[in-house]
Amino acid sequence: MSEHWWSIEVLDGVFSAERWREAHGNSLIEAAVTHGALDWNWERHSWGTVFEIAFPDSEAWLDFRRLPAVTAALDAVPDPINGLMIYQGRGGSSGSGDRRRPKPRVGSGGAEVPSEPEPLIVARPPEDLIGPTDPRPLDQPVG
């Protein structure tokens, strides 16, 4: 059975995210377990806390997310404007589920950045100085 992990990150604000977890953590866990959560985890960080939760599918997550206890807990975060992030996947410092792409090499291992060659500018006298009936070719100097 596959797990669909979701993260709720709460940042410190007017009060600490740890106090928010103490106030709302048990109701979040109870709501998660009674609505099909497969696993859950709390992570403490210097900037706040992360509640990671796994459900069997996205529909179970949406059912959990719509519960009044969950809505009330999310409405009560310490910083309601910038202090709440909800996203799919594990959070905090666990990293992305995607493989990292290699970074470009710096120094002797790097290639020169390609650039466009300078355009070749050819100067020709305007036709009104030579005249359209002048038998001289355009490449021949005037004078």
C-alpha positions as CSV (number, residue, x, y, z in Angstrom):
1,M,0.0,0.0,0.0
2,S,1.4,3.4,-0.9
3,E,1.5,6.3,1.4
4,H,0.7,9.9,0.4
5,W,2.6,12.2,2.8
6,W,1.5,15.7,3.6
7,S,3.1,18.4,5.7
8,I,1.8,21.2,7.9
9,E,4.5,23.6,8.8
10,V,3.8,26.1,11.5
11,L,6.3,28.9,12.1
12,D,6.8,30.8,15.4
13,G,4.9,34.1,15.6
14,V,3.2,35.9,18.5
15,F,3.8,32.8,20.5
16,S,5.9,29.7,19.8
17,A,4.8,26.9,17.4
18,E,5.5,24.5,20.2
19,R,2.8,26.0,22.3
20,W,0.5,25.7,19.3
21,R,1.4,22.0,19.1
22,E,0.7,21.5,22.8
23,A,-2.7,23.1,22.4
24,H,-3.8,21.4,19.1
25,G,-1.5,18.4,18.6
26,N,-3.7,15.8,20.3
27,S,-6.9,16.9,18.4
28,L,-5.0,16.8,15.1
29,I,-3.6,13.3,15.8
30,E,-7.0,12.0,16.9
31,A,-8.7,13.4,13.8
32,A,-6.0,11.9,11.6
33,V,-6.1,8.4,13.1
34,T,-9.9,8.3,13.1
35,H,-10.0,9.3,9.4
36,G,-7.5,6.8,8.0
37,A,-4.0,8.1,8.6
38,L,-1.3,5.4,8.1
39,D,1.5,7.3,9.9
40,W,2.3,10.7,11.4
41,N,5.3,12.5,12.9
42,W,6.1,15.8,14.7
43,E,9.4,17.5,14.0
44,R,10.6,20.4,16.1
45,H,12.9,23.0,14.5
46,S,14.4,26.3,15.7
47,W,11.9,28.2,13.5
48,G,8.7,26.2,14.4
49,T,7.2,22.7,14.0
50,V,6.2,20.4,11.2
51,F,3.3,17.8,11.4
52,E,3.9,15.1,8.8
53,I,1.0,12.8,8.1
54,A,0.5,9.9,5.7
55,F,-2.8,8.9,4.2
56,P,-3.7,6.0,1.8
57,D,-4.9,8.4,-0.9
58,S,-5.5,12.1,-1.6
59,E,-9.2,11.7,-0.8
60,A,-8.5,10.7,2.8
61,W,-6.3,13.8,3.1
62,L,-9.1,16.0,1.8
63,D,-11.5,14.5,4.3
64,F,-9.1,15.1,7.1
65,R,-8.4,18.7,6.0
66,R,-12.1,19.5,6.0
67,L,-12.7,18.5,9.6
68,P,-13.7,21.3,12.0
69,A,-11.0,20.4,14.5
70,V,-8.3,20.7,11.7
71,T,-9.7,24.0,10.5
72,A,-9.8,25.4,14.0
73,A,-6.2,24.3,14.6
74,L,-5.0,25.8,11.4
75,D,-6.8,29.1,12.1
76,A,-5.1,29.3,15.5
77,V,-1.4,29.3,14.3
78,P,0.9,31.8,15.9
79,D,1.4,33.8,12.6
80,P,-1.8,33.5,10.6
81,I,-0.4,35.5,7.6
82,N,3.1,34.0,7.0
83,G,3.3,31.2,9.5
84,L,1.4,28.3,7.9
85,M,2.5,26.2,4.9
86,I,0.6,23.1,3.8
87,Y,2.0,20.9,1.0
88,Q,2.3,17.4,-0.3
89,G,5.4,15.5,0.7
90,R,7.5,15.3,3.9
91,G,8.5,18.7,5.3
92,G,11.1,20.4,7.3
93,S,14.6,19.3,6.4
94,S,13.7,16.0,4.9
95,G,14.4,17.1,1.4
96,S,12.5,16.6,-1.8
97,G,11.3,13.2,-3.1
98,D,12.8,14.1,-6.5
99,R,16.4,13.3,-7.3
100,R,18.6,16.3,-7.2
101,R,20.0,17.6,-10.5
102,P,23.8,18.0,-10.7
103,K,25.0,21.6,-10.1
104,P,27.1,23.3,-12.7
105,R,30.8,23.0,-12.3
106,V,32.8,25.9,-11.1
107,G,36.3,26.6,-12.2
108,S,38.4,24.3,-14.4
109,G,35.6,21.8,-14.8
110,G,33.1,24.3,-16.3
111,A,32.7,25.2,-19.9
112,E,32.6,28.7,-21.2
113,V,29.2,30.3,-21.5
114,P,28.2,30.3,-25.1
115,S,27.8,33.7,-26.7
116,E,26.5,35.0,-30.0
117,P,29.3,36.1,-32.4
118,E,29.5,39.8,-33.2
119,P,27.5,40.6,-36.3
120,L,29.6,41.4,-39.4
121,I,28.8,45.0,-40.5
122,V,29.5,45.9,-44.1
123,A,29.4,49.6,-45.0
124,R,28.2,50.6,-48.5
125,P,27.6,54.1,-49.7
126,P,23.9,55.0,-50.1
127,E,22.6,54.6,-53.7
128,D,21.7,58.3,-54.0
129,L,25.4,59.2,-53.9
130,I,26.3,56.8,-56.6
131,G,23.1,56.9,-58.6
132,P,21.2,54.1,-60.0
133,T,22.7,54.6,-63.6
134,D,26.3,54.9,-62.5
135,P,28.2,52.0,-64.2
136,R,30.7,51.6,-61.3
137,P,30.1,48.6,-59.1
138,L,29.1,49.3,-55.5
139,D,32.3,47.9,-54.2
140,Q,34.5,50.4,-56.1
141,P,35.4,53.6,-54.0
142,V,33.8,56.8,-54.9
143,G,36.0,59.9,-55.7
